[in-house]
Amino acid sequence: MSEALEPRPDRHRVFFALWPDDATRAAISRATREAVRLSGGRPIAKERLHVTIAFLGELTVAGLDVARGVPPIPVGPFELTFDAVGVWPESKSLWLAPSTMPDALTQLQERLWTALVERGFRGDERVYRPHVTLARRARAVESAVEPVSYPVRDLALVESFPDGRNVHYEVLERWAL
């Protein structure tokens, strides 16, 4: 592992996410290739594609232990269909999202934040907009996308490490839904 990827021993940048398998990531990449090209943005590497559920920020080792101790969120497996693409003007991020949010995803996000707040984490006040970030520094595109179905079976706790202009992600834990 390069020195740039070494974690700082006192701080851990972590988040909870839906972490697609390789087949789903490949399908997302294929379905959005043209939109990414048209956006002119800097593409996100296929192996880093994910859906953030709760971003916790930088935690101490003790905070990371508390996050790892969050109990499983029993919503059951569900399907998530990505079928809408767009760009957020404020961040210039090209994204892929579901046009319809499954009830199970709403429950997962709400129950996870409830469990986190009960353990001392500060809740996120923003409206939750599930998405996969496809490119940075993108411009708006008019592009249809082939729907991609993602069979969601688990929730992951992920740590991010700076890696030059990018980041490296490491899945720390997985919990079945």
N, C-alpha and C positions, 0 to 999 in steps of 0.2 A: 504494500500500500504506500502511495506517495506521501510525502510529508504534508502536502496540502490537504490530504484527506483525513489526517489524524484528528480525532475529536479533542476538543479542549476538555481537560479532565474535570473542570468545575462547572461547565455549562453544556447543555444538550438542547439543540433546536429540534423540537418534535411536534408531530401532528398525528391525528387519527385519520385513516383514509380507507377507501375501497381500493384495493390493489389488484387490478385485472391480471389474469394469466397471460401467457405469451400469445396464445391464439387470439384473445380479445384485443390485445395491444396491436397485433398485426392487422386485424380487421379494421381497427380505428385508423391506423396509419394508411392503409389502402383507401379507405372510404374518404379520407380527408386530404389526400395528397394534392389534389387540384386546388382546393381551398387554401392550403398552406402556400402553394406556389403563387397563387394569385395575390395573396396578402402581402407578399414581399417581406414577410417577417422572418425572424430567426427561429427555425423549427426546434421544438423540444424533442430530444432523443426518445425513440420508441420505448426504451426500457424505463423511462421516467414518467410515463403516462399514468395518471391516477386521478381519483376524485377525493379531494379533501373533505372530511366530515367535520373535524374540529382542529383548528390550529392552536397549539398551546404556547408557541414561542420558545424562548430560551429558558430552560429549567435547570435547577441545581440537580445534583445526584439524588437528593432527597425528594425533590419534585418529580423526577423521573420515576422513582420508586412508587410514589403515590399514583402517577398515571398508569403504571403497569398493574397496580392493584385495583383498577376500576373493574367491577364485575362485568361478565358478559352481558350483552344487550340482546335479549331473546326475542327478536322480531321474526326470525325464520328466514330462510333463503327467499330471494325474490329476483325478478328480471328487471333490468334497467335498459331502456332502449334509447340510445343516443341518435337523434335525428335532426338536430338544429345546430347551425353554425353561425357565429357572429363575432363581433369585435367590441370590446369595451373601450370606448374612446379615452377614458381617463387613464387606463393602464396600457392601452394599445396591445391588449392580449387577445389573440384569436382563440376561440373556445368552441368546444363541441359539448352539447347539453341535451338532456331529454326535454322534449316539448311538454311532456306530461310527467309529473313527479309521482312515483308510486307511494301509496300510503306507508308502506314498510320503510321507505327511505326517510320520510318525514318523521316517523316514529323513532327510527334509529338515531337520527340527528338530535331530536328533542330529548330522548331518553339518555343519550350519551352526555349531552350538556348538563342535564339535571344531575347525573351521577358525578360529573366533574365539579360542578358548583358545590355540591354537597361535600366534596373533598377539598374545598378551598380555592379552586380555580375560578378566575373571573370569566363570566359568560361573554359570548360574542353578541353584540347588539345589532349587528347587521342582518339583513334578510338573507337567509341561506339560499344560494344559487348554485346547485350542484353542476359541475362542469369538469371537463378535461381541458387543460391548457395545451394548445397545439403549437403556438408560436408567440414570440415576444416581438415588440416593435412592429406590429402588423398594422396594415390599413384595412378599412372595411372592404368586404368582398361580397359579391353576388354569386353564390355558388350553392348548388343543391348538393346534398350529401346522401349517400346510400345509408339507410338506417343500420346501426350496429347494435345487436342484442348482447347484453352482458349478464351472464348468470351470477349474481352476487351471492356468495356463500359465506364470506367471512369479513371481519373488520381487522385492520392492521394498525399497529402503532409503529410509526416510521421516524427515523432520525435523519436529518439532512446535514451534510457536510459541504463546506465550500470547496469548489474544485475549479480554480481559475475563474472564467466567466460563467461557469455552470455550477451545478450542485450534484452531489452524489447522494443517493438515498440508500438507506439500509433498513429493511424491515426487522424490527426488534421482537415483536410479538404478533400473533394472529389469534383471533377468537372466532369460533364458529357462530353463526347467527342462528 
